[in-house]
Amino acid sequence: MSLACIRSPCNPLASCFAIVFLVLLQTKVATSALIMSMRNHHNHHQHRLPRLQGNQSTCALFVGTWVRDESYPLYQSSNCPTIIDAQFNCQMYGRPDSDYLKYRWQPLNCELPRFNGLEFLQNMRGKSMMFVGDSLGRNQWESLICLISSSVPRTSTQMSRGEPFSIFKFSVSSPVPNSHYCHSTLLEMRIDKIHDYDVSISFYKAPYLVDIDVVQGKRVLRLEEISGNANAWRNADVLIFNTGHWWSHKGSLQGWDYMESGGTFYQDMDRLVALERGLRTWAKWVDSNIDSTRTRVFFQSISPTHYNPSEWSSGTTGATTRNCYGETTPMNGMTYPGAYPDQMRVVDTVIREMQNPAYLLDITMLSELRKDGHPSIYSGDLSPQQRADPSGSADCSHWCLPGLPDTWNQLFYAALFF
């Protein structure tokens, strides 16, 4: 029962006045929070590590260790069934262990803010965000939607999946007040008052970022052309790019028949050279077309794979030595004993030389420590026969949801708003 109903007989007019007052009060608070957020957005130097709570003025956000935390995961896959692709839904497809869900990233010299989906929507009100890249970008996109949805479960949403473009909207109009609210508490009325956030979070599939066209039946990867894809990105308020894995694919997994650079067609070339040319095309487009005072640009670093157990263990035998299958715990310490991806040297160089460098979300090392986080054979994309052959079928490239991409998004959240 509301306070108004306690003090006097309940009537529709009094109820409506109470509702209007609460709506105005909540809107004023939300608007103030948004204004402060926008001020912080424009005052924040997007290329420095965010300043967070810690014993030094600057947090080493991407350096640290994995620590066990029983309050994790931040959501359950069963509460996000229509969002998570079968490829990433390890619990649904029979993964027997769950300890991999109980780890939190602990940065050096500071505490990583816990993800708050309500604050995320309030700070992004009326804005659009787009993930652009390959299936690792889709992995992160789905994670972010689940993180937000678990924080605001009453919020209505809309989703449209397509190729290459998919979009998820948090967009809800407030219910019309009526006399029914006399029988609700003020808290219930406040919960029922749902804002129209008008936030869109989309994914655009562009595994190479640069364009790929079909010419006379052949797929041509154009290393110096990006306008075909980039027209879809131009108006987003926040852009998160990633690329990497598709550049190294060969044989039946290779996504092109020819590469075109400088007017010359190549059947193949050094893959790092090709990656660098493609990334420089992307960087030039960002510098020429993105207003850095309006649009935030992030680049997600190379997501590692775990197909070679000799990188993290020695002297072991049996099925667990063939790839990530059977791995259930992260690496200890702050460094990975295996090889650091050569592609990161290219990424670092290109971003450093941009006129307005994208913010590098450097998740590579912290992800290398998570040999336990892959779908392995617990992927809905695998047949029963494939699941029976871990050595040949285990997926050690993508990541389970819930799982590691949730930490990527916590880091993204900190970099974006703190």
C-alpha positions as CSV (number, residue, x, y, z in Angstrom):
1,M,0.0,0.0,0.0
2,S,1.3,3.5,-0.9
3,L,1.9,6.2,1.6
4,A,-0.8,8.2,0.0
5,C,-3.3,5.4,0.6
6,I,-2.3,5.2,4.3
7,R,-2.9,8.9,4.9
8,S,-6.2,9.2,3.1
9,P,-8.8,7.1,1.2
10,C,-7.5,5.8,-2.0
11,N,-8.7,7.4,-5.2
12,P,-7.5,7.4,-8.9
13,L,-6.5,11.1,-8.9
14,A,-4.3,10.8,-5.8
15,S,-2.7,7.7,-7.3
16,C,-2.0,9.5,-10.5
17,F,-0.4,12.4,-8.6
18,A,1.8,10.0,-6.8
19,I,2.9,8.3,-10.0
20,V,3.6,11.6,-11.7
21,F,5.7,12.7,-8.8
22,L,7.7,9.5,-8.8
23,V,8.2,9.6,-12.6
24,L,9.5,13.1,-12.5
25,L,11.8,12.4,-9.5
26,Q,13.2,9.3,-11.1
27,T,13.6,11.0,-14.5
28,K,15.5,13.9,-12.9
29,V,17.9,11.5,-11.1
30,A,18.5,9.5,-14.3
31,T,19.0,12.7,-16.4
32,S,21.5,14.0,-13.8
33,A,23.4,10.7,-14.0
34,L,23.4,10.8,-17.8
35,I,24.7,14.4,-17.8
36,M,27.5,13.5,-15.4
37,S,28.3,10.5,-17.5
38,M,28.4,12.6,-20.7
39,R,30.7,15.1,-19.0
40,N,33.0,12.2,-17.9
41,H,32.9,10.8,-21.4
42,H,34.2,14.0,-23.0
43,N,36.7,14.7,-20.2
44,H,38.1,11.1,-20.3
45,H,41.2,10.6,-22.3
46,Q,40.1,7.5,-24.2
47,H,43.7,6.2,-24.8
48,R,44.8,6.0,-21.2
49,L,44.0,3.2,-18.7
50,P,41.0,4.2,-16.6
51,R,41.5,5.5,-13.1
52,L,39.9,3.0,-10.7
53,Q,39.9,2.3,-7.0
54,G,43.4,1.2,-6.0
55,N,46.7,2.0,-4.3
56,Q,48.1,3.7,-7.3
57,S,46.6,6.5,-9.4
58,T,46.6,4.4,-12.6
59,C,45.2,0.9,-12.7
60,A,47.1,-1.8,-14.7
61,L,43.7,-3.0,-16.0
62,F,45.0,-5.8,-18.2
63,V,47.7,-7.2,-15.9
64,G,46.7,-9.3,-13.0
65,T,45.6,-12.8,-11.9
66,W,42.5,-14.9,-11.8
67,V,41.0,-15.4,-8.4
68,R,38.2,-17.7,-7.3
69,D,34.9,-15.9,-6.4
70,E,31.8,-17.8,-5.4
71,S,29.6,-14.9,-6.4
72,Y,30.3,-15.7,-10.1
73,P,29.0,-16.2,-12.7
74,L,27.1,-12.9,-13.1
75,Y,24.2,-14.7,-14.9
76,Q,23.0,-18.2,-15.8
77,S,22.8,-19.5,-19.3
78,S,19.3,-20.8,-18.5
79,N,18.2,-17.1,-18.0
80,C,19.6,-16.1,-21.4
81,P,18.6,-19.0,-23.7
82,T,17.4,-17.0,-26.7
83,I,20.6,-15.0,-26.9
84,I,23.5,-17.5,-26.5
85,D,24.4,-19.4,-29.6
86,A,24.4,-23.2,-29.3
87,Q,28.2,-22.9,-30.1
88,F,28.8,-21.1,-26.8
89,N,26.2,-22.7,-24.6
90,C,28.5,-25.2,-22.8
91,Q,26.2,-26.0,-19.9
92,M,23.2,-26.7,-22.1
93,Y,25.3,-29.1,-24.2
94,G,26.6,-31.2,-21.4
95,R,29.7,-29.7,-19.9
96,P,30.0,-31.6,-16.6
97,D,32.2,-29.2,-14.6
98,S,31.3,-25.6,-13.5
99,D,34.3,-24.4,-11.6
100,Y,35.5,-22.5,-14.7
101,L,32.5,-20.1,-14.0
102,K,33.8,-19.2,-10.6
103,Y,36.8,-17.0,-11.5
104,R,37.1,-13.2,-11.3
105,W,39.8,-11.1,-13.0
106,Q,41.9,-9.2,-10.4
107,P,43.9,-6.4,-12.0
108,L,47.2,-5.2,-10.6
109,N,46.8,-2.4,-8.0
110,C,43.1,-1.9,-8.3
111,E,39.6,-3.5,-8.1
112,L,37.6,-4.0,-11.3
113,P,34.2,-2.5,-11.0
114,R,31.4,-5.1,-10.9
115,F,29.2,-4.9,-14.0
116,N,26.0,-2.9,-13.5
117,G,23.6,-3.3,-16.3
118,L,21.2,-0.6,-15.1
119,E,24.0,2.0,-15.0
120,F,25.1,0.8,-18.4
121,L,21.7,1.5,-19.9
122,Q,21.4,4.8,-18.1
123,N,24.8,6.0,-19.3
124,M,24.0,4.8,-22.9
125,R,20.5,6.2,-23.0
126,G,19.5,7.1,-26.6
127,K,22.8,5.8,-28.0
128,S,23.9,2.9,-30.2
129,M,26.8,0.5,-29.9
130,M,28.1,-1.9,-32.5
131,F,30.5,-4.8,-32.4
132,V,32.3,-5.4,-35.7
133,G,34.4,-8.4,-36.5
134,D,34.3,-12.2,-36.5
135,S,32.6,-14.8,-34.2
136,L,34.8,-13.7,-31.3
137,G,33.0,-10.4,-31.6
138,R,29.7,-12.2,-31.6
139,N,30.8,-14.1,-28.5
140,Q,31.4,-10.8,-26.7
141,W,28.2,-9.2,-28.1
142,E,26.0,-12.0,-26.7
143,S,27.8,-11.8,-23.4
144,L,27.1,-8.1,-23.0
145,I,23.4,-8.6,-23.8
146,C,23.1,-11.3,-21.2
147,L,25.0,-9.2,-18.6
148,I,22.7,-6.3,-19.1
149,S,19.5,-8.4,-19.3
150,S,20.3,-10.1,-16.0
151,S,20.6,-6.7,-14.3
152,V,17.2,-5.4,-15.6
153,P,15.1,-8.5,-16.1
154,R,11.8,-6.5,-16.3
155,T,13.0,-4.5,-19.3
156,S,11.3,-5.4,-22.6
157,T,13.6,-5.9,-25.5
158,Q,13.6,-6.6,-29.2
159,M,16.1,-8.7,-31.2
160,S,16.7,-9.2,-34.9
161,R,19.3,-11.7,-36.2
162,G,20.6,-11.4,-39.7
163,E,23.6,-11.8,-42.0
164,P,25.8,-9.8,-41.6
165,F,23.8,-7.5,-39.3
166,S,22.1,-8.4,-36.0
167,I,20.6,-5.9,-33.4
168,F,19.3,-6.1,-29.9
169,K,17.3,-3.1,-28.5
170,F,16.5,-2.2,-24.9
171,S,13.5,0.0,-25.6
172,V,10.5,0.2,-23.3
173,S,7.7,2.7,-22.8
174,S,6.4,3.4,-19.3
175,P,3.0,1.9,-18.4
176,V,0.0,4.2,-18.0
177,P,-0.8,4.9,-14.4
178,N,-4.2,3.8,-13.1
179,S,-6.0,3.2,-9.8
180,H,-4.6,-0.3,-9.5
181,Y,-1.4,1.3,-8.1
182,C,-3.3,2.1,-4.9
183,H,-2.7,-1.5,-3.9
184,S,1.1,-1.4,-4.6
185,T,3.9,-0.1,-2.5
186,L,6.0,2.9,-3.6
187,L,8.8,0.4,-4.3
188,E,6.6,-1.7,-6.5
189,M,5.5,1.4,-8.4
190,R,9.1,2.4,-8.8
191,I,10.0,-1.0,-10.2
192,D,6.9,-0.9,-12.6
193,K,8.1,2.5,-13.9
194,I,10.5,1.3,-16.6
195,H,12.4,3.8,-18.6
196,D,12.5,3.9,-22.4
197,Y,16.3,3.5,-22.6
198,D,16.4,3.4,-26.4
199,V,19.7,1.7,-26.4
200,S,20.7,-0.5,-29.3
201,I,23.6,-3.0,-29.2
202,S,24.4,-4.6,-32.6
203,F,26.8,-7.0,-34.2
204,Y,28.1,-6.6,-37.8
205,K,29.9,-9.6,-39.2
206,A,33.1,-8.5,-41.0
207,P,35.8,-11.1,-40.2
208,Y,38.5,-9.1,-42.0
209,L,37.0,-5.7,-41.4
210,V,38.0,-4.8,-45.0
211,D,35.7,-5.8,-47.9
212,I,35.4,-9.1,-49.6
213,D,33.6,-9.2,-53.0
214,V,32.7,-11.9,-55.4
215,V,34.2,-11.4,-58.9
216,Q,33.5,-13.9,-61.6
217,G,32.5,-16.5,-59.0
218,K,35.7,-16.0,-56.9
219,R,35.9,-14.4,-53.5
220,V,38.3,-11.5,-53.5
221,L,39.6,-10.0,-50.3
222,R,40.3,-6.3,-51.0
223,L,43.0,-5.2,-48.6
224,E,42.7,-1.5,-49.4
225,E,38.9,-1.3,-49.6
226,I,36.5,-1.0,-46.7
227,S,33.7,1.4,-47.7
228,G,31.3,-1.5,-48.4
229,N,31.4,-2.6,-44.8
230,A,32.1,0.8,-43.1
231,N,28.8,2.4,-44.3
232,A,27.1,0.2,-41.7
233,W,29.3,1.5,-38.8
234,R,29.4,5.2,-39.6
235,N,26.7,6.5,-37.2
236,A,27.3,4.4,-34.1
237,D,28.1,6.1,-30.8
238,V,30.4,3.3,-29.6
239,L,32.4,1.0,-31.9
240,I,34.2,-2.2,-30.8
241,F,36.3,-3.9,-33.5
242,N,38.0,-7.2,-33.6
243,T,39.8,-9.3,-36.3
244,G,42.5,-11.9,-36.4
245,H,41.5,-15.6,-36.6
246,W,40.3,-15.6,-40.2
247,W,43.5,-14.2,-41.5
248,S,45.4,-17.4,-40.7
249,H,42.8,-19.9,-42.0
250,K,43.9,-22.2,-44.8
251,G,42.3,-25.0,-46.9
252,S,38.6,-25.4,-46.6
253,L,38.5,-22.8,-43.8
254,Q,40.0,-20.0,-45.9
255,G,37.4,-17.3,-46.5
256,W,38.8,-16.0,-49.8
257,D,40.1,-17.2,-53.2
258,Y,42.3,-14.2,-54.0
259,M,43.7,-11.2,-52.2
260,E,43.8,-7.8,-54.0
261,S,46.3,-5.2,-53.0
262,G,47.4,-2.2,-55.1
263,G,45.5,-3.5,-58.1
264,T,47.3,-6.8,-58.1
265,F,45.7,-10.2,-57.3
266,Y,47.5,-12.7,-55.2
267,Q,46.6,-16.3,-54.5
268,D,48.4,-16.0,-51.2
269,M,50.9,-13.8,-49.3
270,D,52.5,-13.7,-45.9
271,R,49.4,-13.6,-43.6
272,L,50.9,-11.0,-41.2
273,V,51.6,-8.7,-44.2
274,A,48.0,-9.1,-45.3
275,L,46.7,-8.5,-41.8
276,E,48.8,-5.3,-41.6
277,R,47.6,-4.0,-44.9
278,G,44.0,-4.7,-43.9
279,L,44.4,-3.0,-40.5
280,R,46.0,0.0,-42.0
281,T,43.0,0.4,-44.3
282,W,40.7,0.2,-41.3
283,A,42.8,2.7,-39.3
284,K,42.9,5.2,-42.2
285,W,39.1,4.9,-42.4
286,V,38.7,5.5,-38.7
287,D,41.0,8.5,-38.7
288,S,39.2,10.0,-41.7
289,N,35.6,9.3,-40.9
290,I,35.1,9.1,-37.1
291,D,34.7,12.2,-35.0
292,S,36.5,11.2,-31.8
293,T,34.5,13.8,-29.8
294,R,31.3,12.0,-30.6
295,T,32.2,8.4,-31.1
296,R,34.3,6.1,-28.9
297,V,36.3,3.5,-30.8
298,F,37.7,0.4,-29.2
299,F,39.7,-2.5,-30.6
300,Q,39.6,-5.9,-29.0
301,S,43.0,-7.5,-29.1
302,I,43.7,-11.0,-30.4
303,S,41.7,-13.7,-28.6
304,P,44.1,-16.7,-28.1
305,T,43.5,-20.4,-28.9
306,H,44.5,-23.4,-26.8
307,Y,45.2,-26.3,-29.2
308,N,48.8,-27.0,-28.1
309,P,49.0,-28.3,-24.5
310,S,52.8,-28.1,-24.6
311,E,52.4,-24.3,-24.2
312,W,50.9,-24.7,-20.7
313,S,52.0,-28.1,-19.5
314,S,54.7,-30.7,-19.8
315,G,55.0,-34.4,-19.1
316,T,51.3,-35.1,-19.1
317,T,49.7,-38.0,-20.9
318,G,46.3,-39.0,-22.1
319,A,43.4,-37.2,-23.7
320,T,44.0,-33.9,-21.8
321,T,47.3,-33.4,-23.7
322,R,45.7,-33.1,-27.2
323,N,44.0,-29.7,-26.8
324,C,41.9,-27.8,-24.3
325,Y,39.6,-30.8,-23.8
326,G,39.5,-31.7,-20.1
327,E,41.0,-28.4,-18.9
328,T,39.0,-27.2,-15.9
329,T,41.2,-24.5,-14.2
330,P,43.0,-21.4,-15.2
331,M,46.8,-20.9,-15.3
332,N,48.3,-19.6,-12.1
333,G,50.3,-16.4,-12.0
334,M,50.4,-13.4,-14.3
335,T,52.2,-14.7,-17.4
336,Y,51.5,-17.4,-20.0
337,P,54.4,-19.7,-20.7
338,G,53.4,-20.3,-24.3
339,A,53.8,-18.1,-27.4
340,Y,52.3,-14.7,-27.6
341,P,50.3,-14.2,-30.9
342,D,52.4,-12.7,-33.7
343,Q,49.3,-10.8,-34.8
344,M,49.5,-8.6,-31.7
345,R,52.7,-7.0,-32.9
346,V,50.8,-5.9,-36.0
347,V,47.8,-4.7,-34.0
348,D,50.0,-2.7,-31.6
349,T,52.0,-1.1,-34.4
350,V,48.9,0.0,-36.4
351,I,46.9,1.4,-33.5
352,R,50.0,3.2,-32.1
353,E,50.4,5.0,-35.5
354,M,46.8,6.2,-35.8
355,Q,46.1,9.9,-35.6
356,N,43.3,9.2,-33.1
357,P,44.2,5.8,-31.7
358,A,41.4,3.4,-30.8
359,Y,41.4,2.3,-27.2
360,L,43.0,-1.2,-27.2
361,L,41.2,-3.6,-25.0
362,D,44.2,-5.8,-24.5
363,I,42.6,-9.1,-23.4
364,T,45.2,-11.4,-25.0
365,M,47.4,-12.3,-22.0
366,L,44.5,-12.6,-19.4
367,S,42.7,-14.8,-21.9
368,E,45.7,-17.0,-22.5
369,L,45.6,-17.9,-18.9
370,R,42.1,-19.3,-19.4
371,K,42.8,-22.6,-21.1
372,D,39.7,-23.9,-19.2
373,G,37.2,-21.5,-20.8
374,H,36.6,-23.0,-24.2
375,P,33.5,-25.0,-25.4
376,S,35.7,-27.9,-26.3
377,I,33.3,-30.7,-27.2
378,Y,30.4,-29.1,-25.3
379,S,29.1,-27.1,-28.3
380,G,25.7,-27.3,-29.9
381,D,27.4,-27.0,-33.3
382,L,29.0,-30.5,-33.0
383,S,27.3,-33.8,-33.9
384,P,27.4,-36.7,-31.5
385,Q,30.1,-38.3,-33.6
386,Q,32.2,-35.2,-33.3
387,R,31.8,-35.0,-29.6
388,A,33.1,-38.5,-29.3
389,D,36.3,-37.3,-30.9
390,P,37.8,-34.6,-28.7
391,S,41.2,-34.7,-30.4
392,G,39.8,-33.8,-33.7
393,S,36.7,-31.7,-33.0
394,A,37.2,-29.7,-29.7
395,D,36.5,-26.0,-30.1
396,C,39.5,-24.3,-28.4
397,S,39.0,-21.0,-30.1
398,H,35.6,-19.7,-28.9
399,W,34.5,-19.3,-25.3
400,C,31.7,-20.6,-23.1
401,L,28.9,-18.3,-22.0
402,P,28.7,-17.5,-19.2
403,G,32.5,-17.3,-19.1
404,L,35.5,-15.4,-20.2
405,P,33.8,-12.9,-22.5
406,D,31.9,-11.6,-19.5
407,T,35.3,-10.4,-18.1
408,W,36.0,-8.8,-21.5
409,N,32.8,-6.8,-21.0
410,Q,33.6,-5.9,-17.4
411,L,36.9,-4.5,-18.7
412,F,35.1,-2.7,-21.5
413,Y,32.6,-1.3,-19.0
414,A,35.4,0.1,-16.9
415,A,37.2,1.6,-19.9
416,L,34.0,3.1,-21.2
417,F,32.5,4.7,-18.1
418,F,35.4,5.0,-15.5
